Each structure stands twice: as structure tokens, then as C-alpha cells.
């Protein structure tokens, strides 16, 4: 197959920010190539450089053996279809498609032959006299494609052309585009952030992230053998767990050894193990290679998305003391003020500031008639690193003040060596109103308890995914309550046509071929 396009070390900056970081990519004749990645990854920038709409700051673009880096767009043997089709609203379908040919001065009979052929190709043979404003979104997109193809370019560039279509029409047009590409026999370069779109249509997928290419390969290769954690997560859903490659064809994860089909890793190398949801089967616990509890079941139309937890996450419980709200009233100044008691670790004291104390105490002052907030002008306290209770007083400039307690206590944390995680939180003092007026209580509870979790190895944050409590926020009364914060344990998503019951004990079955092993040095996310 002939090499048609070469990007050689393409670098592009916007406003001092590096957008493309030395892109090298070869594209061949008659390929359907998809540039895939999230917004801001550089895929559209690369396409616009190929189209001649942008100039690279460094690097070369070679087209059919010729350096076209400095060539203007109209002299490049390619056409572009954008998400906004840019059709001429005052022209009918036929004249929109014929526009470029008329500009070239082609004879009328040749124009008619070419336009008629293109309208047949895109399924619009009987729509030539129709106004484009009378066409549906899918029909307008076909007109835009016909207008681009009628000029017989060697390459068609498509910049998210299906983005404006509804889901059903989008799927139909995916099939149509692939059929058209095969029939006209030219190279299509397609930009999208839709993974399913890329897998459905492409001969070759180029996965991009932050201006760099992460992997190039066929849809099958990209899906079944992702190069790194980023690709595995971006191309379809993935279960990714930490593992150790003890030897060729042998991997350990969840403290068990399993056979796999991968080899060539260093002995005892740390790896990521990828298992696609459709490759897992839910079976009886006694028949599973792993055992777990069904945590959720979501019906997706043709299958159930089932989440199975094989090991519980790291968790910590805190006490929440709830009182009635008893604000201080300063009638002369027209002010009210309140503040909560709160807990501190001794190690927090070195970094303590007035702003932190105000935040942790949720100290606030307000005008009771207008509810307008009033600034806290001064904070007075004395504190040491010894466990104990230390009063802190908050003042407004009008002299309104309220006192609460800072309670220094032993660090409340839990370390999970199995997961390599640590979770931390402090006990909470809140009012009934605080609880009842919260619009995002789980988030507020995390903030009030200063709940955080992090990785023991590198200190990176770990998400607290679950906040568990046993009270009704709408009817809560003064008293003591307990709140549990929890990270995600070992969970696996399973796509299956069989429905399981939440809370059921199940087994997970898989084959050696279902395990895909990635080295952690290959661009971890």
C-alpha cells in the first residue's frame, strides 16, 4: 500500500501553550483513519494543519511525496467536511454540490454527470432541486459530503461531521460513510471523540492525548491490546487492576495466580491487567475464579451492566454530633452569628490560619432581615499540640462575637496495606439546619469531615466514592450519628444478558485469553 501522507515532527503552539508535541504519523492510500481523543487533545489541530488552515511551528507535512507544509488550502488535493456543514442556504442541493466544479470552469455536461453520480452515491438522487433548508440534518450532511467528493480529492477530511446528529441517525451515517469510502476508494481522515464511532468505521485508529499519540493500530488491536491505561480506559469500558507478572504466561492479581497469554515481561514486573466487561461471566461462587457481591445492576437495553465487588474498599467511620442551631444575636448591630466546634490533628496546627479556622468552624455572620453575609474581621485563639479543647472566638467589625471549640485529638485514619491506601477524616459538629439545608449532603459531609484518601506509594489522591449514613436528612433531630467514608474496592463491571440481584454472592469466570497485560511503564494515566 502506498504511503500518501506523512506528518514529520509536527509541533504547534497556541498562546504559548504546546498543543502538538512532535507528531509523527504515516497515512496510506485508501485508508479510513480516525484521529480519536478527548476535547483539547490536538486532533482537530492536526487535521487543520493537513488541510492548510493552520501552519505548524515545527515539522513537515508530506503529501504524495511532495512537501506541502507551506501550500495554501486551495492547492491541496483534499477537501474538508466540518461539523457545521457550511452549505449555501440560497442554493438548492444540486447547486451546492456543483459549486466547486463551477468555480473550476468545468463544462456544464461534465458538471451534470459528476453531480448526478455523487447524489446517487449519497442516496439523494431525487433531491437535486430541494432547498437545503428543507433537508434534515442527516440529509444536509450527505450534501456536504457529496460537495466535497465531487471535486475528486485524493483525501477527504471529516472534522466531527456526525456531532450534530441524533443517536439513531448517527449510527446510520457511520455505515453510510464507510460504504461511501469503500466505493470511491480514497483516503478518509476522520476526527471524533466517540470511541464507538472510531471502532465501527476505521481501518486505523490514532489515539491522542494532550498533543501526543498514545497508540496507532486497527480497531481490533486498539481494543484488545491497548498500549497503556489511558487507551484501555478511553477505548470502551475496561476493568483495570494492579498485577505482578511472575513469569511468562503467569500473572498475579488479587493475591491469586492466573494463566494468561502474554509474555516478554521482566520477572515480577508490576503490570496493569485489563479485562473487558464483556469477557467476564457471572457464575455460581463455587465456579468462579474470583468471588464477590453484586453492588449494582443497570439495564442498558440489550444487556445488564452489573458491578461486582470482590473486596471492600478502604473505609473510615466518624461521629457526627448534631445540635439545634443557636446563633448569637446582636440586636443593636442588626447581626446574627454562628460557629461549630471542630476537630484538629496536632499536625494541622503548624498550618492553621484564620481562613482555615473560619472554614472548619463554618463560622458566619449575617443580617437577619436581608440574609446578607457579614465579614468576620477577627479570630482570637490560643492552641498547642497537646490533645485538648481550645476555645476560638470570631468577631465582626461591629463587635458581634461567637465562641466555639477547637478539639485537638489523635489522628483518625485507616491504612489499608492490601490496597496501598490511607483514608483520613475527623469527627463533625453540625446543626440540624446545616443538614437539612444541604443540597449535596454527601459532598458536604466529605468537606465537613475533611475526608481524604491517598495512595501510600506516591501520595496521589484516591477518590472517596461512597458516603454512608443511616439518618434521614429531612427529619434529623439533635443527637449523635455515624458517617462512613469509603474508597472503591476491587470492583468489576460485567456486561451480561443475565440479570443478577443486588447483594447476591457470585463468582466471576474468565479465560487466559481474556486477560490483557500492560506494562506500567507504557504511559500510565
ZALOSE-312965 format. One record per residue (C-alpha): residue number from 1; x, y, z. Coordinates in steps of 0.5 Angstrom, whole numbers, padded with zeros to 4 digits. Layout:
+------+-------+-------+-------+
| resi |  east | north |    up |
+------+-------+-------+-------+
|  NUM |     X |     Y |     Z |
...
+------+-------+-------+-------+
end
This chain:
+------+-------+-------+-------+
| resi |  east | north |    up |
+------+-------+-------+-------+
|    1 |  0000 |  0000 |  0000 |
|    2 |  0003 |  0007 | -0002 |
|    3 |  0004 |  0012 |  0003 |
|    4 |  0000 |  0018 |  0002 |
|    5 |  0001 |  0023 |  0008 |
|    6 |  0007 |  0024 |  0013 |
|    7 |  0007 |  0028 |  0019 |
|    8 |  0014 |  0029 |  0021 |
|    9 |  0015 |  0032 |  0028 |
|   10 |  0009 |  0037 |  0028 |
|   11 |  0010 |  0042 |  0033 |
|   12 |  0004 |  0047 |  0035 |
|   13 |  0003 |  0053 |  0040 |
|   14 | -0003 |  0057 |  0042 |
|   15 | -0002 |  0063 |  0046 |
|   16 |  0005 |  0060 |  0049 |
|   17 |  0001 |  0053 |  0050 |
|   18 |  0004 |  0047 |  0047 |
|   19 | -0002 |  0044 |  0043 |
|   20 |  0002 |  0038 |  0039 |
|   21 |  0008 |  0035 |  0042 |
|   22 |  0012 |  0033 |  0036 |
|   23 |  0007 |  0029 |  0032 |
|   24 |  0010 |  0023 |  0027 |
|   25 |  0005 |  0019 |  0023 |
|   26 |  0004 |  0016 |  0016 |
|   27 | -0003 |  0015 |  0013 |
|   28 | -0003 |  0011 |  0007 |
|   29 | -0008 |  0011 |  0000 |
|   30 | -0015 |  0008 |  0001 |
|   31 | -0015 |  0008 |  0009 |
|   32 | -0020 |  0010 |  0013 |
|   33 | -0016 |  0013 |  0019 |
|   34 | -0019 |  0016 |  0025 |
|   35 | -0016 |  0021 |  0030 |
|   36 | -0019 |  0020 |  0037 |
|   37 | -0019 |  0023 |  0043 |
|   38 | -0022 |  0028 |  0048 |
|   39 | -0023 |  0035 |  0047 |
|   40 | -0016 |  0039 |  0047 |
|   41 | -0012 |  0033 |  0045 |
|   42 | -0010 |  0036 |  0039 |
|   43 | -0013 |  0032 |  0034 |
|   44 | -0017 |  0038 |  0030 |
|   45 | -0011 |  0042 |  0030 |
|   46 | -0007 |  0036 |  0027 |
|   47 | -0013 |  0036 |  0021 |
|   48 | -0013 |  0043 |  0020 |
|   49 | -0005 |  0043 |  0019 |
|   50 | -0006 |  0038 |  0014 |
|   51 | -0012 |  0042 |  0011 |
|   52 | -0007 |  0048 |  0010 |
|   53 | -0012 |  0052 |  0015 |
|   54 | -0006 |  0053 |  0020 |
|   55 |  0002 |  0053 |  0020 |
|   56 |  0006 |  0048 |  0024 |
|   57 |  0011 |  0052 |  0029 |
|   58 |  0016 |  0046 |  0027 |
|   59 |  0016 |  0040 |  0023 |
|   60 |  0014 |  0038 |  0016 |
|   61 |  0007 |  0035 |  0012 |
|   62 |  0009 |  0031 |  0006 |
|   63 |  0003 |  0029 |  0001 |
|   64 |  0004 |  0024 | -0004 |
|   65 |  0012 |  0025 | -0004 |
|   66 |  0011 |  0033 | -0004 |
|   67 |  0013 |  0038 |  0002 |
|   68 |  0006 |  0042 |  0002 |
|   69 |  0007 |  0045 |  0009 |
|   70 |  0007 |  0052 |  0006 |
|   71 |  0002 |  0050 |  0001 |
|   72 | -0005 |  0054 |  0001 |
|   73 | -0011 |  0050 |  0002 |
|   74 | -0014 |  0051 | -0005 |
|   75 | -0008 |  0048 | -0008 |
|   76 | -0008 |  0042 | -0004 |
|   77 | -0011 |  0035 | -0007 |
|   78 | -0016 |  0035 | -0001 |
|   79 | -0023 |  0037 |  0002 |
|   80 | -0026 |  0038 |  0009 |
|   81 | -0033 |  0037 |  0011 |
|   82 | -0034 |  0040 |  0018 |
|   83 | -0039 |  0039 |  0024 |
|   84 | -0043 |  0045 |  0021 |
|   85 | -0044 |  0043 |  0014 |
|   86 | -0043 |  0051 |  0011 |
|   87 | -0048 |  0050 |  0006 |
|   88 | -0050 |  0056 |  0002 |
|   89 | -0057 |  0057 |  0004 |
|   90 | -0059 |  0061 | -0002 |
|   91 | -0057 |  0055 | -0007 |
|   92 | -0061 |  0048 | -0008 |
|   93 | -0058 |  0041 | -0007 |
|   94 | -0055 |  0041 | -0014 |
|   95 | -0052 |  0048 | -0014 |
|   96 | -0049 |  0047 | -0007 |
|   97 | -0046 |  0040 | -0010 |
|   98 | -0044 |  0044 | -0016 |
|   99 | -0041 |  0050 | -0013 |
|  100 | -0034 |  0048 | -0013 |
|  101 | -0034 |  0045 | -0020 |
|  102 | -0037 |  0051 | -0023 |
|  103 | -0031 |  0055 | -0020 |
|  104 | -0026 |  0051 | -0024 |
|  105 | -0030 |  0053 | -0030 |
|  106 | -0032 |  0045 | -0032 |
|  107 | -0037 |  0044 | -0038 |
|  108 | -0044 |  0044 | -0036 |
|  109 | -0045 |  0037 | -0038 |
|  110 | -0039 |  0034 | -0034 |
|  111 | -0042 |  0038 | -0028 |
|  112 | -0048 |  0035 | -0029 |
|  113 | -0045 |  0028 | -0030 |
|  114 | -0041 |  0029 | -0024 |
|  115 | -0046 |  0032 | -0019 |
|  116 | -0052 |  0026 | -0021 |
|  117 | -0047 |  0021 | -0020 |
|  118 | -0045 |  0024 | -0013 |
|  119 | -0052 |  0025 | -0011 |
|  120 | -0054 |  0018 | -0013 |
|  121 | -0048 |  0016 | -0008 |
|  122 | -0050 |  0019 | -0002 |
|  123 | -0057 |  0017 | -0003 |
|  124 | -0060 |  0024 | -0005 |
|  125 | -0061 |  0022 | -0013 |
|  126 | -0068 |  0025 | -0012 |
|  127 | -0067 |  0031 | -0008 |
|  128 | -0063 |  0036 | -0013 |
|  129 | -0068 |  0041 | -0013 |
|  130 | -0069 |  0041 | -0006 |
|  131 | -0067 |  0047 | -0002 |
|  132 | -0062 |  0045 |  0003 |
|  133 | -0066 |  0049 |  0009 |
|  134 | -0072 |  0044 |  0007 |
|  135 | -0067 |  0038 |  0009 |
|  136 | -0066 |  0034 |  0015 |
|  137 | -0059 |  0034 |  0019 |
|  138 | -0057 |  0027 |  0016 |
|  139 | -0059 |  0030 |  0009 |
|  140 | -0055 |  0036 |  0010 |
|  141 | -0049 |  0032 |  0012 |
|  142 | -0050 |  0028 |  0006 |
|  143 | -0050 |  0034 |  0001 |
|  144 | -0044 |  0037 |  0005 |
|  145 | -0040 |  0030 |  0003 |
|  146 | -0042 |  0030 | -0004 |
|  147 | -0040 |  0037 | -0005 |
|  148 | -0033 |  0035 | -0002 |
|  149 | -0033 |  0029 | -0006 |
|  150 | -0035 |  0031 | -0013 |
|  151 | -0028 |  0035 | -0013 |
|  152 | -0025 |  0028 | -0013 |
|  153 | -0020 |  0030 | -0008 |
|  154 | -0015 |  0024 | -0006 |
|  155 | -0016 |  0025 |  0001 |
|  156 | -0023 |  0027 |  0005 |
|  157 | -0022 |  0031 |  0012 |
|  158 | -0028 |  0030 |  0016 |
|  159 | -0028 |  0034 |  0023 |
|  160 | -0033 |  0031 |  0027 |
|  161 | -0038 |  0031 |  0022 |
|  162 | -0043 |  0027 |  0026 |
|  163 | -0043 |  0031 |  0032 |
|  164 | -0050 |  0035 |  0031 |
|  165 | -0054 |  0028 |  0029 |
|  166 | -0058 |  0025 |  0034 |
|  167 | -0056 |  0018 |  0036 |
|  168 | -0060 |  0014 |  0031 |
|  169 | -0058 |  0018 |  0025 |
|  170 | -0051 |  0018 |  0027 |
|  171 | -0051 |  0010 |  0027 |
|  172 | -0054 |  0010 |  0020 |
|  173 | -0049 |  0015 |  0018 |
|  174 | -0043 |  0011 |  0021 |
|  175 | -0045 |  0006 |  0016 |
|  176 | -0046 |  0010 |  0010 |
|  177 | -0039 |  0014 |  0011 |
|  178 | -0036 |  0007 |  0011 |
|  179 | -0039 |  0005 |  0005 |
|  180 | -0038 |  0011 |  0001 |
|  181 | -0031 |  0011 |  0003 |
|  182 | -0030 |  0004 |  0000 |
|  183 | -0034 |  0006 | -0006 |
|  184 | -0030 |  0012 | -0008 |
|  185 | -0023 |  0009 | -0006 |
|  186 | -0020 |  0015 | -0003 |
|  187 | -0017 |  0016 |  0004 |
|  188 | -0022 |  0019 |  0009 |
|  189 | -0019 |  0022 |  0015 |
|  190 | -0024 |  0023 |  0021 |
|  191 | -0024 |  0027 |  0027 |
|  192 | -0028 |  0024 |  0033 |
|  193 | -0028 |  0024 |  0041 |
|  194 | -0033 |  0018 |  0040 |
|  195 | -0030 |  0011 |  0041 |
|  196 | -0036 |  0007 |  0038 |
|  197 | -0035 |  0011 |  0032 |
|  198 | -0028 |  0010 |  0031 |
|  199 | -0029 |  0003 |  0033 |
|  200 | -0034 |  0002 |  0028 |
|  201 | -0031 |  0006 |  0022 |
|  202 | -0024 |  0006 |  0022 |
|  203 | -0018 |  0002 |  0019 |
|  204 | -0013 |  0005 |  0023 |
|  205 | -0014 |  0009 |  0030 |
|  206 | -0010 |  0014 |  0032 |
|  207 | -0011 |  0015 |  0040 |
|  208 | -0009 |  0022 |  0042 |
|  209 | -0008 |  0025 |  0049 |
|  210 | -0005 |  0032 |  0051 |
|  211 | -0002 |  0033 |  0044 |
|  212 |  0002 |  0026 |  0044 |
|  213 |  0000 |  0020 |  0040 |
|  214 | -0001 |  0014 |  0045 |
|  215 | -0003 |  0008 |  0040 |
|  216 | -0004 |  0007 |  0033 |
|  217 | -0007 |  0001 |  0031 |
|  218 | -0013 | -0003 |  0028 |
|  219 | -0019 | -0003 |  0032 |
|  220 | -0018 | -0010 |  0034 |
|  221 | -0011 | -0008 |  0036 |
|  222 | -0013 | -0002 |  0040 |
|  223 | -0019 | -0005 |  0043 |
|  224 | -0016 | -0012 |  0045 |
|  225 | -0009 | -0010 |  0046 |
|  226 | -0009 | -0003 |  0049 |
|  227 | -0002 |  0000 |  0050 |
|  228 | -0003 |  0004 |  0057 |
|  229 | -0008 |  0005 |  0062 |
|  230 | -0010 |  0011 |  0058 |
|  231 | -0012 |  0008 |  0052 |
|  232 | -0015 |  0002 |  0055 |
|  233 | -0020 |  0007 |  0059 |
|  234 | -0021 |  0011 |  0053 |
|  235 | -0023 |  0006 |  0048 |
|  236 | -0029 |  0002 |  0051 |
|  237 | -0030 |  0000 |  0058 |
|  238 | -0025 | -0003 |  0062 |
|  239 | -0023 | -0007 |  0069 |
|  240 | -0016 | -0005 |  0070 |
|  241 | -0013 | -0008 |  0076 |
|  242 | -0006 | -0008 |  0079 |
|  243 | -0002 | -0014 |  0078 |
|  244 |  0005 | -0018 |  0078 |
|  245 |  0008 | -0021 |  0072 |
|  246 |  0011 | -0027 |  0076 |
|  247 |  0014 | -0031 |  0069 |
|  248 |  0011 | -0031 |  0062 |
|  249 |  0004 | -0033 |  0062 |
|  250 |  0003 | -0032 |  0069 |
|  251 |  0000 | -0026 |  0073 |
|  252 | -0002 | -0025 |  0080 |
|  253 | -0007 | -0020 |  0082 |
|  254 | -0012 | -0020 |  0088 |
|  255 | -0007 | -0025 |  0091 |
|  256 | -0008 | -0030 |  0086 |
|  257 | -0004 | -0033 |  0081 |
|  258 | -0008 | -0034 |  0074 |
|  259 | -0005 | -0036 |  0067 |
|  260 | -0005 | -0031 |  0061 |
|  261 | -0003 | -0031 |  0054 |
|  262 |  0002 | -0025 |  0055 |
|  263 |  0010 | -0026 |  0056 |
|  264 |  0016 | -0022 |  0055 |
|  265 |  0016 | -0018 |  0062 |
|  266 |  0021 | -0018 |  0067 |
|  267 |  0020 | -0023 |  0073 |
|  268 |  0016 | -0020 |  0078 |
|  269 |  0015 | -0014 |  0074 |
|  270 |  0009 | -0009 |  0076 |
|  271 |  0003 | -0009 |  0071 |
|  272 | -0004 | -0007 |  0070 |
|  273 | -0009 | -0013 |  0068 |
|  274 | -0014 | -0011 |  0063 |
|  275 | -0021 | -0015 |  0063 |
|  276 | -0026 | -0012 |  0058 |
|  277 | -0033 | -0012 |  0062 |
|  278 | -0036 | -0017 |  0056 |
|  279 | -0030 | -0022 |  0057 |
|  280 | -0033 | -0023 |  0065 |
|  281 | -0038 | -0028 |  0066 |
|  282 | -0042 | -0029 |  0073 |
|  283 | -0043 | -0036 |  0075 |
|  284 | -0044 | -0039 |  0082 |
|  285 | -0039 | -0037 |  0087 |
|  286 | -0036 | -0044 |  0087 |
|  287 | -0035 | -0044 |  0080 |
|  288 | -0031 | -0037 |  0080 |
|  289 | -0024 | -0035 |  0079 |
|  290 | -0026 | -0029 |  0084 |
|  291 | -0032 | -0029 |  0089 |
|  292 | -0036 | -0022 |  0090 |
|  293 | -0042 | -0019 |  0092 |
|  294 | -0047 | -0015 |  0087 |
|  295 | -0047 | -0008 |  0088 |
|  296 | -0051 | -0005 |  0083 |
|  297 | -0055 | -0007 |  0076 |
|  298 | -0057 | -0003 |  0071 |
|  299 | -0061 | -0005 |  0065 |
|  300 | -0058 | -0002 |  0058 |
|  301 | -0063 | -0004 |  0053 |
|  302 | -0059 | -0011 |  0050 |
|  303 | -0055 | -0012 |  0057 |
|  304 | -0054 | -0011 |  0064 |
|  305 | -0049 | -0007 |  0067 |
|  306 | -0047 | -0011 |  0073 |
|  307 | -0042 | -0008 |  0078 |
|  308 | -0039 | -0014 |  0083 |
|  309 | -0034 | -0012 |  0089 |
|  310 | -0029 | -0017 |  0090 |
|  311 | -0026 | -0014 |  0096 |
|  312 | -0029 | -0008 |  0100 |
|  313 | -0025 | -0001 |  0100 |
|  314 | -0021 |  0003 |  0105 |
|  315 | -0026 |  0006 |  0110 |
|  316 | -0027 |  0010 |  0116 |
|  317 | -0032 |  0012 |  0121 |
|  318 | -0033 |  0019 |  0124 |
|  319 | -0038 |  0021 |  0129 |
|  320 | -0043 |  0027 |  0128 |
|  321 | -0046 |  0031 |  0133 |
|  322 | -0052 |  0035 |  0131 |
|  323 | -0055 |  0040 |  0136 |
|  324 | -0060 |  0046 |  0135 |
|  325 | -0058 |  0052 |  0131 |
|  326 | -0057 |  0057 |  0137 |
|  327 | -0054 |  0063 |  0134 |
|  328 | -0051 |  0069 |  0138 |
|  329 | -0056 |  0075 |  0137 |
|  330 | -0053 |  0083 |  0137 |
|  331 | -0060 |  0087 |  0136 |
|  332 | -0056 |  0093 |  0137 |
|  333 | -0052 |  0092 |  0131 |
|  334 | -0057 |  0088 |  0127 |
|  335 | -0053 |  0082 |  0126 |
|  336 | -0053 |  0074 |  0128 |
|  337 | -0047 |  0070 |  0128 |
|  338 | -0046 |  0062 |  0129 |
|  339 | -0040 |  0057 |  0129 |
|  340 | -0039 |  0050 |  0130 |
|  341 | -0034 |  0046 |  0134 |
|  342 | -0029 |  0042 |  0130 |
|  343 | -0023 |  0037 |  0131 |
|  344 | -0016 |  0038 |  0129 |
|  345 | -0010 |  0034 |  0129 |
|  346 | -0004 |  0036 |  0132 |
|  347 |  0000 |  0036 |  0126 |
|  348 | -0005 |  0041 |  0123 |
|  349 | -0003 |  0047 |  0128 |
|  350 |  0003 |  0049 |  0124 |
|  351 | -0001 |  0051 |  0118 |
|  352 | -0007 |  0054 |  0122 |
|  353 | -0009 |  0060 |  0119 |
|  354 | -0015 |  0065 |  0121 |
|  355 | -0018 |  0063 |  0114 |
|  356 | -0018 |  0055 |  0115 |
|  357 | -0021 |  0056 |  0122 |
|  358 | -0027 |  0060 |  0120 |
|  359 | -0028 |  0055 |  0114 |
|  360 | -0027 |  0049 |  0119 |
|  361 | -0032 |  0052 |  0124 |
|  362 | -0037 |  0054 |  0119 |
|  363 | -0037 |  0061 |  0122 |
|  364 | -0041 |  0066 |  0119 |
|  365 | -0045 |  0073 |  0121 |
|  366 | -0051 |  0075 |  0117 |
|  367 | -0056 |  0081 |  0117 |
|  368 | -0063 |  0077 |  0120 |
|  369 | -0067 |  0082 |  0116 |
|  370 | -0064 |  0081 |  0109 |
|  371 | -0060 |  0075 |  0110 |
|  372 | -0054 |  0079 |  0107 |
|  373 | -0047 |  0076 |  0109 |
|  374 | -0042 |  0080 |  0114 |
|  375 | -0035 |  0079 |  0114 |
|  376 | -0031 |  0076 |  0120 |
|  377 | -0026 |  0081 |  0122 |
|  378 | -0022 |  0078 |  0127 |
|  379 | -0021 |  0071 |  0130 |
|  380 | -0018 |  0070 |  0137 |
|  381 | -0015 |  0064 |  0140 |
|  382 | -0009 |  0060 |  0144 |
|  383 | -0007 |  0053 |  0142 |
|  384 | -0002 |  0048 |  0143 |
|  385 |  0000 |  0041 |  0140 |
|  386 | -0003 |  0037 |  0146 |
|  387 | -0009 |  0034 |  0146 |
|  388 | -0015 |  0038 |  0149 |
|  389 | -0020 |  0043 |  0148 |
|  390 | -0018 |  0050 |  0146 |
|  391 | -0024 |  0056 |  0145 |
|  392 | -0023 |  0060 |  0139 |
|  393 | -0027 |  0067 |  0138 |
|  394 | -0030 |  0070 |  0132 |
|  395 | -0031 |  0078 |  0131 |
|  396 | -0035 |  0082 |  0127 |
|  397 | -0033 |  0089 |  0126 |
|  398 | -0039 |  0091 |  0130 |
|  399 | -0037 |  0087 |  0136 |
|  400 | -0041 |  0081 |  0135 |
|  401 | -0038 |  0075 |  0137 |
|  402 | -0039 |  0068 |  0138 |
|  403 | -0034 |  0062 |  0141 |
|  404 | -0033 |  0055 |  0139 |
|  405 | -0028 |  0050 |  0141 |
|  406 | -0022 |  0047 |  0137 |
|  407 | -0021 |  0040 |  0139 |
|  408 | -0014 |  0037 |  0138 |
|  409 | -0015 |  0029 |  0138 |
|  410 | -0011 |  0023 |  0136 |
|  411 | -0010 |  0023 |  0128 |
|  412 | -0017 |  0019 |  0126 |
|  413 | -0014 |  0015 |  0120 |
|  414 | -0014 |  0008 |  0117 |
|  415 | -0009 |  0005 |  0113 |
|  416 | -0010 | -0001 |  0108 |
|  417 | -0004 | -0004 |  0106 |
|  418 | -0007 | -0009 |  0101 |
|  419 | -0009 | -0003 |  0097 |
|  420 | -0004 |  0001 |  0099 |
|  421 | -0009 |  0007 |  0101 |
|  422 | -0010 |  0011 |  0107 |
|  423 | -0016 |  0015 |  0109 |
|  424 | -0017 |  0020 |  0114 |
|  425 | -0023 |  0024 |  0117 |
|  426 | -0025 |  0028 |  0123 |
|  427 | -0031 |  0028 |  0127 |
|  428 | -0036 |  0033 |  0126 |
|  429 | -0040 |  0038 |  0130 |
|  430 | -0046 |  0041 |  0126 |
|  431 | -0053 |  0044 |  0127 |
|  432 | -0060 |  0041 |  0124 |
|  433 | -0060 |  0047 |  0120 |
|  434 | -0054 |  0045 |  0117 |
|  435 | -0056 |  0038 |  0115 |
|  436 | -0063 |  0040 |  0112 |
|  437 | -0061 |  0046 |  0108 |
|  438 | -0055 |  0042 |  0105 |
|  439 | -0056 |  0041 |  0097 |
|  440 | -0051 |  0036 |  0096 |
|  441 | -0050 |  0033 |  0103 |
|  442 | -0045 |  0027 |  0101 |
|  443 | -0040 |  0032 |  0098 |
|  444 | -0042 |  0037 |  0104 |
|  445 | -0040 |  0031 |  0109 |
|  446 | -0034 |  0030 |  0106 |
|  447 | -0032 |  0037 |  0106 |
|  448 | -0034 |  0038 |  0114 |
|  449 | -0030 |  0032 |  0116 |
|  450 | -0024 |  0034 |  0112 |
|  451 | -0024 |  0027 |  0109 |
|  452 | -0019 |  0025 |  0104 |
|  453 | -0015 |  0019 |  0102 |
|  454 | -0009 |  0018 |  0098 |
|  455 | -0004 |  0013 |  0095 |
|  456 |  0001 |  0010 |  0100 |
|  457 |  0007 |  0009 |  0095 |
|  458 |  0006 |  0016 |  0091 |
|  459 |  0002 |  0020 |  0095 |
|  460 | -0003 |  0022 |  0090 |
|  461 | -0010 |  0023 |  0092 |
|  462 | -0015 |  0017 |  0092 |
|  463 | -0023 |  0018 |  0091 |
|  464 | -0028 |  0017 |  0096 |
|  465 | -0033 |  0014 |  0092 |
|  466 | -0038 |  0013 |  0098 |
|  467 | -0041 |  0016 |  0104 |
|  468 | -0046 |  0012 |  0108 |
|  469 | -0050 |  0014 |  0114 |
|  470 | -0057 |  0012 |  0117 |
|  471 | -0061 |  0018 |  0118 |
|  472 | -0066 |  0022 |  0114 |
|  473 | -0063 |  0029 |  0113 |
|  474 | -0070 |  0032 |  0112 |
|  475 | -0072 |  0029 |  0119 |
|  476 | -0066 |  0029 |  0123 |
|  477 | -0066 |  0031 |  0130 |
|  478 | -0061 |  0033 |  0135 |
|  479 | -0056 |  0027 |  0137 |
|  480 | -0050 |  0023 |  0135 |
|  481 | -0050 |  0020 |  0129 |
|  482 | -0044 |  0016 |  0125 |
|  483 | -0042 |  0017 |  0118 |
|  484 | -0037 |  0012 |  0114 |
|  485 | -0033 |  0015 |  0108 |
|  486 | -0030 |  0009 |  0103 |
|  487 | -0026 |  0009 |  0097 |
|  488 | -0028 |  0004 |  0092 |
|  489 | -0025 | -0003 |  0093 |
|  490 | -0024 | -0008 |  0088 |
|  491 | -0030 | -0008 |  0083 |
|  492 | -0031 | -0011 |  0076 |
|  493 | -0036 | -0008 |  0071 |
|  494 | -0039 | -0014 |  0068 |
|  495 | -0044 | -0014 |  0061 |
|  496 | -0048 | -0019 |  0061 |
|  497 | -0055 | -0021 |  0059 |
|  498 | -0057 | -0025 |  0065 |
|  499 | -0060 | -0021 |  0071 |
|  500 | -0057 | -0021 |  0078 |
|  501 | -0060 | -0019 |  0084 |
|  502 | -0056 | -0013 |  0088 |
|  503 | -0053 | -0016 |  0094 |
|  504 | -0052 | -0023 |  0091 |
|  505 | -0046 | -0027 |  0092 |
|  506 | -0043 | -0029 |  0085 |
|  507 | -0037 | -0032 |  0082 |
|  508 | -0033 | -0029 |  0076 |
|  509 | -0030 | -0033 |  0071 |
|  510 | -0025 | -0031 |  0065 |
|  511 | -0020 | -0035 |  0061 |
|  512 | -0013 | -0033 |  0060 |
|  513 | -0014 | -0030 |  0053 |
|  514 | -0019 | -0025 |  0057 |
|  515 | -0013 | -0022 |  0061 |
|  516 | -0009 | -0017 |  0057 |
|  517 | -0003 | -0015 |  0061 |
|  518 |  0000 | -0008 |  0060 |
|  519 |  0007 | -0005 |  0063 |
|  520 |  0006 |  0000 |  0068 |
|  521 |  0012 |  0004 |  0064 |
|  522 |  0008 |  0005 |  0058 |
|  523 |  0005 |  0011 |  0059 |
|  524 |  0001 |  0011 |  0066 |
|  525 | -0005 |  0015 |  0066 |
+------+-------+-------+-------+
end
